[in-house]
Amino acid sequence: MNRAAIAGLLLLVCPAGPCVAQDANPAASAPIPASQTGQPLNLQMALDLGDKQNLDLAAARLQRAIASAEIRIAGEIANPAVSFSATRDEPHESIFFDQEVPIGGQRGRRIAMAREEGALTDVEVAAVERQVRRQVREAFYGATLALGMTAERAEALQLAERLRDIAQQRFQSGDVPQLEVIQAELETSRAEAELEVTRAEEKVAWSALDALLNEPVDTEWRLQGSLEDLPGDTQLADLLDRAAQQSPGVQHLTQELKVEQSHESLLRAERVPDLGLELGVDLNSPHDFRAGGRGQLTVGLPLFSRNQGEIAQSEATERELSATLEAARRAISGRVGEAYFELQARRTQVDLYRKTLLPSGRKLEDLAEQSYRAGKSDMLYVLAAQHDVQQLQREYLDSLYALQAAYAELEEIVGAALD
């Protein structure tokens, strides 16, 4: 139905002047009921379940045990070696022990490097936690959107049935031809089919949420909350400050730099050669002694290889990571700004539908039905008005979901929960 036709219909049913919508109540504009059976589930409960039960997150957290084992490995001390020899020469037997003794602090630096790598693992796990939080939030509101769409199609079916009854009454009184009754019945059948489709899509949304929460696919939920539970407003300056420290990309690069610095420190310590300590006993030298102590110290001479290439490579890697980190901090400001203004655009869109478009569309739909009931217009005007308001309702629900998705994206980019 084009805008000129809508204007004509308004003039037809409101000859004294333009009709102004009075009902701007969000709940009245787009009711989003929750299912009435099953376990209660609100957004915070869903986020908590995802944090505790999501399988991808559970697998990622197991990496911490690996990192902890790496620290133990780094702290291990080399085992001594024992040697025994027997010869025809004197002394006839010898037994001695060899032990490598690090004297350049290599062990402590290996432990420090392993701890930095463990901290890097924590950063990676935290990134997975933020990804799961975003996915659960989007899936929760995806299920809520599916419920809202089902409610909207059920309402559309009720309107179609009411219009069919009006058409039947007017046909029986001889005011309209049977063609309009057939048109109304066709519209009712179409509304019934669309309702069945949305119910099937609702099951898809529930399945996606169950998979993220690691719940059985037949779990029944009773959602508490709606798409219209809008997140609170945030300040761009505060978001930029938090993102500069907590953004996943910035945190990962910062920790990578720390790991490489520890690696360089270890390489420098390894330039000091280990001390080889040997202690033992020579046995059975008949002309001199039956048992005599034996000791020896061995140390390598760092004349040619002193980790020159490895240290140069590590220093170059540090410079590259520092430059990448600086670029990431600049880039994150742009990403936060983009996500922030996207969120504000979605808020504006939601307000437009809630305060202006939906109330006007509903008023127009009601006036069109009254006009048809009074015999002042034909069915095509009523059907067009109903289709327009149904489209507005669906667009409104989509805009609400887009706002929630934009908020979830902003949270992940900043790297911290914002509500």
KOLZA-930617 format. One record per residue: residue in one letter; x, y, z of N, C-alpha, C in turn. Coordinates in steps of 0.2 Angstrom, whole numbers, padded with zeros to 4 digits, always signed. Each point is the difference from the previous one (the first is absolute). Layout:
! residues N
aXYZXYZXYZ ...
This chain:
! residues 419
m+0004-0006+0000-0004+0006+0000+0004+0006+0000 n+0000+0005-0005+0004+0005+0000-0002+0006+0004 r+0004+0005+0001-0001+0005+0005-0006+0004-0002 a-0001+0002-0006-0006+0003-0003-0006-0003+0002 a+0000-0007-0001-0006-0003+0002-0002+0000+0008 i+0006+0000+0004-0001+0000+0007-0003+0007+0002 a+0003+0005-0003-0003+0007+0001-0007+0001-0002 g-0002-0003-0005-0007+0000-0002-0004-0004+0004 l+0002-0005+0003-0004-0004+0005-0001+0004+0006 l+0005+0003+0003+0000+0005+0005-0005+0005+0000 l+0000+0003-0006-0005+0006-0002-0007-0003+0000 l-0001-0007-0002-0006-0003-0001-0003-0001+0007 v+0004-0002+0005-0003-0002+0006+0001+0006+0005 c+0004+0005-0001+0001+0005+0004-0001+0007-0004 p-0006+0001-0002-0001+0006-0005+0002+0007+0004 a+0000+0000+0006+0001+0006+0004+0007+0002+0000 g+0005-0004-0001+0007+0001+0000+0004-0006+0001 p+0006+0001+0001+0004-0006+0001-0001-0004+0006 c+0001-0006+0000-0001-0004+0006+0007-0001+0003 v+0001+0001+0007+0006+0000+0003+0000-0006+0005 a+0005-0005+0000+0000-0005+0004+0002+0002+0007 q-0004-0003+0005+0001+0002+0007+0004-0006+0004 d+0000-0006-0003+0002-0006+0004+0008+0000-0002 a+0004+0002+0004+0007-0001-0002+0004-0005+0006 n-0004-0003+0003+0002-0005+0005+0004-0006-0003 p+0007-0001+0001+0003-0005-0003-0003-0007+0000 a-0002-0001+0006-0003-0007+0001-0006-0001-0004 a-0004+0006-0001-0006-0001-0004+0002+0000-0007 s+0005+0003-0002+0002+0001-0007+0003-0007-0002 a+0003-0004+0004+0003-0006-0003+0001-0005+0006 p-0006-0003+0002+0001-0005+0006+0004-0005-0002 i+0004-0002+0005+0005-0006-0001-0001-0005+0005 p-0005-0004+0000-0001-0004+0006+0005-0006+0000 a+0001-0003+0006+0005-0005+0001-0004-0007+0001 s+0003-0005-0002-0004-0007+0001-0002+0000+0007 q-0005-0004+0001-0003+0000+0007+0002-0007+0004 t+0003-0004-0003+0002-0006+0003+0008-0001+0000 g+0003-0004+0004+0007-0002+0000+0003+0004+0005 q+0007-0001+0000+0004+0003+0005+0001+0007-0001 p+0000+0004+0005+0001+0008-0001+0007+0001-0002 l+0001+0005-0005+0006+0002-0003+0000+0007-0001 n+0004+0004+0003+0001+0007-0002+0007+0000-0003 l+0002+0006-0002+0007+0001-0003+0005-0001+0004 q+0000+0002+0006+0006-0002+0005+0001-0007+0001 m-0006-0003+0001+0000-0008+0001+0003-0003-0006 a-0002+0002-0006+0003-0003-0006+0008+0001-0001 l+0002+0006+0002+0007+0002+0000+0004-0004+0005 d-0003-0001+0006+0003-0005+0005+0001-0007-0002 l-0006-0002-0003+0000-0007-0003+0005-0001-0005 g+0001+0005-0005+0005-0001-0005+0007+0000+0003 d+0001+0004+0005+0007+0001+0003+0001-0007+0003 k-0005-0003+0003+0002-0007+0004+0000-0006-0005 q-0005+0000-0005-0001-0006-0003+0002+0000-0008 n+0002+0006-0003+0002-0001-0007+0006-0004-0001 l-0001-0005-0005+0005-0004-0001+0007+0003-0003 d-0001+0004-0004+0006+0004-0003+0004+0003+0005 l-0004+0004+0005+0003+0003+0005+0004-0005+0005 a-0004-0005+0001+0003-0005+0005+0007-0003-0003 a+0000-0001-0007+0006-0003-0003+0005+0005+0000 a-0001+0007-0001+0005+0005+0000+0003+0001+0007 r-0004-0001+0005+0002+0001+0007+0005-0006+0002 l+0000-0006-0003+0004-0005+0001+0007+0002-0002 q+0001+0005-0004+0007+0002-0002+0004+0002+0006 r-0004+0003+0005+0004+0002+0006+0004-0005+0003 a-0003-0006+0000+0004-0006+0003+0006-0001-0004 i+0000+0000-0006+0006-0001-0004+0005+0006+0001 a-0003+0006+0001+0005+0005+0001+0003-0001+0007 s-0004-0002+0005+0003-0001+0007+0005-0006-0001 a-0001-0005-0004+0005-0005+0000+0007+0002-0004 e-0001+0005-0004+0006+0003-0003+0004+0004+0005 i-0003+0003+0005+0004+0003+0005+0004-0005+0004 r-0003-0006+0002+0003-0005+0003+0006-0003-0004 i-0001+0000-0007+0005-0003-0004+0006+0005+0000 a-0002+0006+0000+0006+0005+0000+0004+0000+0006 g-0003-0002+0006+0003+0000+0006+0004-0006+0001 e-0001-0005-0004+0004-0007+0001+0007+0001+0000 i+0004-0004+0004+0007+0000+0000+0002-0006-0003 a+0006+0000-0004+0002-0005-0004+0002-0006+0005 n-0001-0006-0002+0002-0006+0004+0008-0001-0001 p+0003-0002+0005+0007-0002+0000+0001-0006-0004 a+0006-0001-0003+0002-0006-0003+0005-0004+0004 v+0000-0007+0000+0004-0004+0003+0004-0004-0005 s+0007-0001+0001+0004-0004-0004+0004-0005+0004 f+0001-0006-0003+0004-0005+0003+0005-0003-0005 s+0006+0000+0001+0005-0003-0005+0004-0006+0004 a+0002-0005-0004+0005-0005+0002+0005-0001-0005 t+0006+0000+0001+0006+0000-0005+0005-0005+0003 r+0005-0002-0004+0005-0004+0002+0006+0005+0003 d+0000+0006-0002+0004+0005+0003-0002+0002+0007 e+0005+0002+0004-0002+0003+0007-0002+0007-0001 p-0004+0002+0004-0005-0004+0004-0005-0004-0004 h-0001-0006+0002-0004-0005-0004-0007+0002+0000 e-0003+0004+0005-0007+0002-0001-0001+0007+0002 s-0005+0003-0002-0002+0007+0001-0007+0001+0000 i-0003+0004+0005-0007+0002+0000+0000+0007+0001 f-0004+0004-0004+0000+0007+0002-0007+0003-0003 f-0002+0006+0002-0006+0003-0001+0001+0007-0004 d-0004+0001-0005+0000+0006-0003-0006+0004+0001 q+0001+0007+0001-0006+0004+0001+0001+0007-0003 e-0005+0002-0004+0001+0006-0003-0003+0006+0005 v+0003+0005+0001-0002+0005+0005+0000+0007-0004 p-0006+0002-0001-0001+0007-0003+0002+0005+0005 i+0005+0005-0003+0002+0005+0004-0002+0007-0002 g-0004+0000-0006-0002+0007-0002-0007+0002+0001 g-0003-0004+0005-0007+0002+0001-0005-0002-0005 q+0002-0005-0004-0004-0003-0006-0007-0003+0003 r+0000-0003+0005-0006-0004+0003-0005+0005+0002 g+0002+0006+0003-0005+0005+0002-0003+0003-0005 r+0004+0001-0006-0002+0004-0006-0005-0005-0004 r+0001-0006+0000-0004-0005-0003-0007+0000+0004 i+0000+0000+0006-0006+0000+0004-0004+0007-0001 a+0004+0005+0000-0003+0007-0002-0004+0000-0007 m+0004-0003-0005-0003+0000-0006-0006-0005-0001 a+0000-0005+0004-0006-0005+0000-0006+0004+0003 r+0002+0004+0005-0006+0003+0004-0003+0006-0005 e+0004+0003-0004-0003+0005-0004-0004-0004-0006 e+0003-0006-0002-0004-0004-0005-0007-0002+0003 g+0000-0001+0007-0006-0002+0003-0005+0006+0001 a+0003+0006+0001-0004+0006+0000-0003+0001-0007 l+0004-0002-0006-0003+0001-0006-0006-0005-0002 t+0001-0006+0003-0006-0005+0000-0006+0003+0003 d+0001+0003+0006-0006+0003+0004-0003+0006-0005 v+0004+0004-0003-0003+0005-0005-0004-0004-0005 e+0003-0005-0003-0004-0004-0005-0007-0003+0002 v+0001-0003+0006-0006-0002+0003-0006+0005+0002 a+0003+0006+0002-0005+0006+0001-0003+0002-0006 a+0004+0000-0006-0003+0001-0006-0006-0004-0002 v+0001-0007+0001-0005-0005-0001-0006+0002+0004 e+0001+0001+0006-0005+0002+0005-0004+0006-0003 r+0003+0005-0002-0004+0006-0003-0004-0002-0007 q+0003-0005-0004-0003-0002-0006-0007-0004+0002 v+0001-0004+0005-0006-0004+0003-0005+0004+0003 r+0002+0005+0003-0005+0005+0003-0004+0004-0005 r+0004+0002-0006-0004+0003-0005-0004-0005-0004 q+0002-0006-0001-0004-0005-0003-0007-0002+0004 v+0001-0001+0006-0005-0001+0005-0005+0006+0000 r+0002+0006+0000-0004+0006+0000-0004+0000-0006 e+0003-0001-0006-0003+0000-0006-0005-0005-0001 a+0002-0006+0003-0005-0006-0001-0006+0001+0005 f+0001+0003+0006-0006+0001+0004-0005+0005-0003 y+0003+0005-0003-0005+0005-0003-0002-0002-0007 g+0004-0005-0003-0003-0003-0006-0006-0004+0002 a+0000-0004+0005-0006-0004+0002-0006+0005+0002 t+0002+0005+0004-0005+0005+0001-0003+0003-0006 l+0004+0002-0005-0002+0002-0007-0005-0005-0003 a+0002-0006+0001-0004-0005-0003-0007-0001+0003 l+0000+0001+0007-0007+0000+0004-0004+0006-0003 g+0004+0006+0000-0004+0006-0003-0003-0001-0006 m+0004-0003-0005-0003-0001-0007-0006-0004+0000 t+0001-0006+0005-0006-0004+0000-0006+0004+0003 a+0001+0004+0005-0006+0004+0003-0003+0004-0006 e+0005+0003-0004-0002+0005-0005-0005-0004-0005 r+0003-0006-0002-0004-0004-0005-0007-0002+0003 a+0000-0002+0006-0006-0002+0003-0005+0006+0000 e+0003+0006+0002-0005+0006+0000-0002+0001-0007 a+0004-0001-0005-0002+0001-0007-0005-0005-0002 l+0000-0006+0002-0005-0005-0001-0007+0002+0003 q+0000+0003+0006-0006+0002+0003-0003+0006-0004 l+0004+0005-0002-0003+0005-0004-0003-0003-0007 a+0004-0005-0003-0003-0002-0006-0007-0004+0001 e+0000-0003+0006-0006-0004+0001-0006+0005+0002 r+0002+0006+0003-0005+0005+0001-0003+0003-0006 l+0005+0001-0005-0002+0003-0006-0004-0005-0004 r+0002-0006+0000-0004-0005-0003-0008+0000+0002 d+0000+0000+0007-0007+0000+0003-0004+0007-0002 i+0004+0005-0001-0004+0007-0002-0002-0001-0007 a+0004-0003-0004-0001-0001-0007-0006-0005-0001 q+0000-0005+0004-0006-0005+0000-0006+0004+0002 q+0000+0004+0005-0006+0003+0002-0003+0005-0006 r+0005+0004-0003-0002+0005-0005-0003-0004-0006 f+0003-0006-0002-0002-0004-0005-0007-0002+0001 q-0001-0002+0006-0007-0003+0002-0005+0006-0001 s+0002+0006+0002-0005+0005-0001+0000+0003-0007 g+0004-0002-0004-0001+0002-0007+0005+0006-0002 d+0004+0002+0005+0004+0006-0001+0006-0001-0004 v+0003-0006+0000+0006-0001-0004-0001-0007-0004 p+0004-0001-0006+0000-0006-0003+0003-0006+0003 q-0001-0006-0002+0003-0006+0003+0008+0001-0001 l+0002+0003-0005+0007+0001-0001+0004+0002+0006 e-0003+0005+0004+0004+0003+0006+0000-0006+0005 v-0005-0004+0001+0000-0005+0005+0006-0005-0002 i+0000-0002-0006+0006-0004-0003+0007+0003+0002 q+0000+0006-0002+0006+0004+0002+0002+0000+0007 a-0005+0001+0004+0001-0001+0008+0002-0007+0002 e-0003-0005-0003+0002-0007+0002+0007-0001-0002 l+0002+0002-0006+0007-0001-0003+0005+0004+0005 e-0002+0006+0002+0005+0003+0005+0000-0004+0006 t-0005-0003+0003+0000-0004+0006+0004-0006-0001 s+0000-0003-0006+0004-0006-0001+0007+0002+0000 r+0002+0006-0003+0007+0002-0001+0002+0001+0007 a-0004+0004+0005+0003+0001+0006+0001-0006+0004 e-0004-0005-0001+0001-0007+0004+0006-0003-0002 a+0002+0000-0007+0006-0003-0002+0006+0004+0003 e+0000+0007+0000+0005+0003+0002+0001-0001+0008 l-0005-0001+0003+0000-0001+0008+0004-0007+0001 e-0002-0005-0005+0004-0007+0001+0007+0001-0002 v+0002+0004-0005+0007+0001-0001+0004+0003+0006 t-0003+0005+0003+0003+0004+0005+0001-0005+0006 r-0005-0004+0001+0001-0005+0006+0006-0005-0002 a+0001-0002-0006+0005-0004-0002+0007+0004+0001 e+0000+0006-0002+0006+0004+0001+0002+0001+0008 e-0006+0000+0004+0001+0001+0007+0004-0006+0003 k-0001-0006-0003+0003-0006+0002+0008+0001-0002 v+0001+0002-0005+0007+0001-0003+0004+0005+0005 a-0004+0005+0002+0004+0005+0005+0001-0003+0007 w-0005-0004+0002+0001-0004+0007+0006-0005-0001 s+0000-0003-0006+0006-0005+0000+0006+0003+0000 a+0001+0006-0003+0006+0004+0000+0002+0002+0007 l-0005+0002+0004+0002+0002+0007+0002-0006+0004 d-0004-0006-0001+0002-0006+0004+0007-0002-0002 a+0002+0000-0006+0007-0002-0002+0005+0004+0004 l-0001+0007+0000+0005+0004+0003+0000-0001+0008 l-0006-0002+0003+0000-0001+0007+0001-0007+0002 n+0002-0004-0005+0001-0008+0001-0006-0003+0004 e-0006+0002-0003-0006-0003+0003-0003-0005-0005 p-0004-0005+0002-0004-0004-0004-0004+0004-0005 v-0001-0002-0006-0004+0004-0005-0007+0000+0001 d-0003-0004+0005-0007+0000+0001-0001+0004+0007 t+0005+0003+0002-0001+0004+0006-0005+0006-0001 e-0005+0001+0004-0005+0005+0000+0002+0006+0004 w+0000+0006-0003+0002+0006+0004-0006+0004+0001 r+0000+0004+0005-0005+0005+0001+0004+0007+0000 l+0000+0003-0005+0004+0006-0001-0002+0006+0005 q+0004+0003+0004-0002+0006+0004+0004+0006-0003 g-0004+0004-0003+0003+0006-0003-0002+0000-0007 s+0002+0006-0004-0002+0001-0007+0005+0004-0003 l-0001+0000-0007+0004+0004-0004+0000+0007+0002 e-0005+0003+0003-0001+0007+0002+0004+0001+0007 d+0003-0005+0003+0005+0002+0005+0006+0002-0002 l+0000+0007-0002+0006+0003-0003+0006+0001+0004 p+0006-0001-0002+0006+0001+0004+0000+0008+0002 g+0004+0001+0005+0001+0007+0002+0005+0003-0005 d-0001+0007+0001+0005+0004-0005+0007+0000+0003 t+0005+0001-0004+0007+0000+0002+0003+0006-0004 q+0005+0002+0003+0004+0006-0002+0006-0002-0004 l+0001+0003-0006+0005-0002-0005+0007+0000+0004 a+0001+0006+0003+0007+0001+0003+0001-0006+0005 d-0004-0002+0004+0001-0005+0005+0001-0007-0004 l-0004-0001-0005+0001-0006-0004+0007+0000-0004 l+0003+0005-0002+0006+0001-0003+0006-0002+0005 d-0001+0003+0006+0005-0001+0006+0000-0008+0001 r-0006-0003+0001+0000-0007+0002+0003-0004-0006 a-0002+0001-0006+0003-0004-0005+0007+0001-0001 a+0003+0006+0001+0007+0000+0000+0004-0005+0004 q-0003-0002+0006+0003-0004+0005-0003-0007-0001 q-0006-0001-0002-0004-0007+0001-0001-0003-0007 s+0001+0004-0005-0002-0003-0007+0004-0007-0001 p-0004-0005-0002+0004-0007-0001+0006+0001-0004 g+0000+0004-0006+0006+0000-0004+0005+0004+0003 v-0001+0005+0004+0005+0004+0004+0003-0005+0005 q-0004-0003+0004+0002-0004+0005+0005-0006-0002 h-0002-0003-0006+0004-0005-0003+0007+0002-0002 l+0000+0006-0004+0006+0002-0002+0005+0003+0006 t-0003+0003+0005+0004+0002+0006+0003-0006+0003 q-0004-0006+0001+0003-0006+0003+0005-0003-0005 e-0001+0000-0006+0005-0003-0005+0006+0004+0001 l+0000+0006+0001+0006+0004+0001+0004-0002+0006 k-0004-0001+0005+0003-0002+0007+0003-0007-0001 v-0003-0004-0004+0003-0007-0001+0007+0001-0003 e+0000+0004-0006+0006+0001-0004+0005+0003+0004 q-0001+0005+0005+0005+0003+0004+0003-0006+0005 s-0005-0004+0002+0003-0006+0005+0004-0004-0004 h-0002-0001-0007+0005-0005-0004+0006+0003-0001 e+0001+0007-0001+0006+0003-0001+0004+0000+0006 s-0003+0001+0006+0004-0001+0006+0003-0007+0001 l-0004-0005-0002+0003-0007+0001+0005-0001-0005 l+0000+0003-0006+0005-0001-0005+0007+0003+0002 r-0001+0006+0004+0006+0003+0002+0003-0004+0006 a-0004-0003+0004+0002-0004+0006+0004-0006-0003 e-0003-0003-0005+0003-0006-0003+0007+0001-0003 r+0002+0006-0001+0007+0001-0002+0005-0002+0005 v-0002+0000+0006+0004-0002+0006+0000-0008-0001 p+0006-0003-0001+0000-0008+0000-0002-0003+0006 d-0003-0006+0000-0001-0004+0006+0007-0003+0002 l+0000-0001+0007+0006-0003+0003-0001-0007+0001 g+0004-0004-0003+0000-0007+0000+0004-0002+0007 l-0004-0004+0004+0003-0002+0007+0001-0007+0000 e+0006-0003+0001+0001-0007+0000+0003-0002+0006 l-0003-0005+0004+0003-0003+0006-0001-0007+0000 g+0006-0004+0002+0000-0007+0000+0005-0003+0004 v+0001-0007-0001+0005-0003+0003+0004-0005-0005 d+0006+0000+0001+0004-0006-0004+0002-0005+0005 l-0001-0006-0002+0000-0006+0004+0006-0005-0003 n+0003-0004+0005+0004-0005-0001+0006+0001-0004 s+0004+0005+0003+0007+0001-0003+0005-0003+0004 p+0002-0006+0000+0004-0004+0005+0006+0003+0002 h+0004+0003-0005+0006+0003+0002-0001+0007+0003 d-0005+0003+0000-0001+0007+0003-0005+0000+0005 f-0006-0002-0001-0006+0001+0004-0005-0005-0001 r-0005-0001+0004-0006-0004-0001-0006+0004-0002 a+0000+0006+0002-0005+0005-0002+0002+0007+0001 g-0001+0004-0005+0002+0007+0000-0005+0004-0003 g-0001+0006+0003-0005+0005-0003+0002+0003-0006 r-0005+0002-0004+0001+0003-0007-0005+0006-0001 g+0003+0005-0002-0005+0006-0002+0003+0003-0006 q-0005+0004-0003+0001+0003-0006-0005+0006-0002 l+0002+0005-0002-0004+0006-0002+0000+0001-0007 t-0005+0001-0004+0000+0001-0007-0004+0006-0001 v+0002+0005-0004-0004+0006-0002+0001+0001-0008 g-0005+0002-0004+0001+0001-0007+0003+0007+0000 l+0003+0001-0006+0003+0007-0002-0004+0003-0005 p-0004+0006+0002-0004+0003-0005+0004+0004-0005 l+0004-0003-0004+0004+0004-0005-0003+0002-0006 f-0004-0005-0003-0003+0001-0007-0008+0001+0001 s-0003-0004+0003-0008+0001+0000-0002+0003+0007 r-0003+0005+0000-0002+0003+0006-0007+0003-0001 n-0004-0004-0003-0007+0002-0002-0001+0006-0003 q+0005+0002-0004+0000+0007-0003-0006+0001-0005 g-0001-0006-0004-0006+0001-0005-0006-0001+0003 e-0001-0004+0005-0006-0001+0004-0002+0006+0004 i+0005+0004+0003-0002+0006+0003-0002+0005-0005 a+0003+0001-0005-0001+0005-0005-0007-0002-0003 q-0002-0006-0001-0007-0002-0002-0005+0002+0005 s+0001-0001+0006-0004+0001+0006-0001+0008+0000 e+0005+0004+0000-0001+0007+0000-0004+0003-0006 a+0001-0003-0006-0004+0002-0006-0007-0002+0001 t-0001-0006+0003-0007-0002+0002-0004+0005+0005 e+0004+0002+0005-0003+0005+0005-0001+0007-0004 r+0004+0002-0004-0001+0006-0004-0007+0000-0004 e+0000-0006-0003-0006-0001-0005-0007-0001+0005 l+0001-0003+0005-0006-0001+0005-0002+0007+0003 s+0005+0004+0001-0001+0007+0003-0004+0004-0005 a+0003+0000-0006-0004+0004-0006-0007-0003-0001 t-0001-0006+0000-0006-0003-0001-0005+0002+0006 l+0003+0000+0006-0004+0002+0005-0003+0007+0000 e+0005+0004-0002-0002+0007-0001-0005+0001-0005 a+0000-0003-0006-0005+0000-0005-0006-0003+0002 a+0000-0005+0004-0006-0003+0003-0004+0005+0004 r+0004+0003+0004-0003+0005+0005-0004+0006-0004 r+0003+0002-0005-0003+0005-0005-0006-0003-0003 a+0001-0006-0003-0006-0003-0003-0006-0002+0004 i+0002-0002+0007-0006-0001+0004-0004+0006+0002 s+0003+0006+0000-0004+0006+0000-0005+0001-0005 g+0002-0002-0006-0004+0001-0006-0006-0006+0001 r+0002-0006+0002-0005-0005+0000-0005+0002+0006 v+0002+0002+0005-0005+0002+0006-0004+0006-0003 g+0003+0005-0003-0004+0005-0002-0006-0002-0005 e+0002-0005-0005-0004-0002-0005-0006-0004+0004 a+0002-0005+0004-0005-0004+0004-0005+0005+0004 y+0003+0005+0003-0004+0005+0004-0005+0003-0004 f+0002+0003-0005-0005+0004-0004-0005-0005-0004 e+0002-0006-0001-0005-0005-0003-0005-0001+0006 l+0002-0001+0006-0005-0001+0005-0004+0006+0001 q+0002+0006-0001-0004+0006+0001-0005+0001-0006 a+0002-0002-0006-0004+0000-0006-0006-0005+0001 r+0002-0006+0003-0006-0005+0002-0004+0003+0005 r+0002+0003+0005-0004+0003+0005-0005+0005-0003 t+0003+0004-0005-0005+0005-0003-0005-0003-0004 q+0002-0006-0004-0005-0003-0004-0005-0003+0005 v+0002-0003+0005-0006-0003+0005-0004+0005+0002 d+0002+0006+0002-0004+0006+0002-0005+0002-0005 l+0003+0000-0006-0005+0002-0006-0006-0005-0001 y+0002-0006+0000-0006-0005+0000-0004+0000+0006 r+0003+0001+0006-0005-0001+0006-0004+0006+0001 k+0003+0006-0002-0004+0006+0002-0004+0003-0006 t+0002-0002-0006-0004+0003-0006-0003-0005-0004 l+0004-0004-0003-0002-0004-0006-0005-0005+0003 l+0001-0004+0005-0004-0005+0002-0007+0003+0003 p+0000+0005+0004-0007+0003+0002-0004+0002-0006 s+0003+0004-0005-0003+0002-0005-0003-0006-0005 g+0004-0005-0001-0002-0006-0004-0006-0003+0004 r+0000-0001+0006-0005-0003+0004-0007+0004-0001 k+0001+0006+0001-0006+0005-0001-0003-0001-0007 l+0005+0000-0005-0003+0000-0006-0003-0007-0002 e+0003-0005+0003-0004-0007-0001-0006+0000+0004 d-0001+0003+0005-0007+0000+0004-0005+0004-0004 l+0003+0006-0003-0005+0004-0004-0002-0003-0006 a+0005-0004-0003-0002-0004-0006-0005-0005+0001 e+0000-0004+0006-0005-0005+0001-0006+0003+0002 q+0000+0006+0003-0007+0003+0002-0003+0003-0007 s+0004+0003-0004-0003+0002-0007-0003-0006-0004 y+0004-0005+0000-0003-0006-0004-0007-0003+0004 r+0000+0000+0006-0006-0002+0004-0006+0005-0002 a+0002+0006+0000-0005+0005-0002-0002+0001-0007 g+0004-0004-0004-0002+0000-0008+0003+0006-0003 k+0005+0003+0003+0003+0006-0004+0006-0002-0004 s+0003-0006+0001+0005-0002-0004+0000-0007-0002 d+0004-0002-0005+0000-0007-0001+0005-0004+0003 m+0000-0007-0001+0005-0004+0004+0007+0001-0001 l+0002+0002-0006+0007+0001-0002+0003+0005+0004 y-0004+0006+0002+0003+0005+0005+0002-0003+0006 v-0005-0005+0003+0001-0003+0006+0006-0004+0000 l+0001-0005-0005+0005-0004-0001+0007+0003+0000 a+0000+0006-0004+0006+0004-0001+0002+0003+0007 a-0005+0002+0004+0002+0003+0006+0002-0005+0005 q-0003-0006+0000+0003-0005+0004+0007-0002-0001 h+0001-0001-0007+0007-0002-0002+0005+0005+0002 d-0002+0006-0001+0005+0006+0002+0002-0001+0008 v-0005-0001+0004+0001+0001+0007+0004-0007+0002 q-0002-0005-0003+0004-0007+0001+0007+0001-0002 q+0001+0003-0006+0007+0001-0002+0004+0005+0005 l-0004+0005+0003+0003+0004+0005+0002-0003+0006 q-0004-0005+0002+0001-0004+0006+0006-0004-0001 r+0001-0003-0005+0005-0005-0001+0007+0005-0001 e-0001+0005-0003+0006+0005-0001+0002+0002+0007 y-0005+0002+0004+0002+0002+0007+0003-0006+0004 l-0002-0006+0000+0003-0005+0003+0007-0001-0002 d+0001+0000-0007+0007+0000-0003+0004+0005+0003 s-0002+0006+0000+0004+0006+0003+0002-0001+0007 l-0005-0003+0004+0002-0001+0007+0005-0006+0001 y+0000-0005-0005+0005-0005+0001+0007+0003-0003 a-0001+0004-0005+0007+0003-0003+0003+0005+0006 l-0004+0003+0004+0003+0004+0005+0003-0005+0005 q-0003-0005+0002+0003-0005+0005+0006-0003-0003 a+0000-0002-0006+0006-0002-0003+0006+0005-0001 a-0002+0006-0001+0005+0005+0000+0003+0001+0007 y-0004+0000+0005+0003+0000+0007+0005-0005+0001 a-0002-0006-0002+0004-0006+0002+0007+0000-0004 e-0001+0003-0006+0007+0001-0004+0004+0005+0003 l-0003+0006+0003+0004+0005+0003+0003-0003+0006 e-0003-0004+0004+0003-0003+0006+0006-0004-0002 e-0001-0004-0005+0006-0005-0002+0006+0005-0002 i-0001+0005-0004+0005+0004-0002+0004+0004+0006 v-0004+0002+0004+0003+0004+0006+0003-0005+0005 g-0002-0007+0000+0003-0005+0004-0002+0000+0007 a-0006+0003+0001-0003-0001+0007-0007+0001+0000 a-0004-0003+0005-0007+0001+0001-0002+0007+0001 l-0005+0002-0003-0002+0007+0000-0006+0001+0004 d-0003-0005+0002-0007+0001+0004+0001-0004+0007 
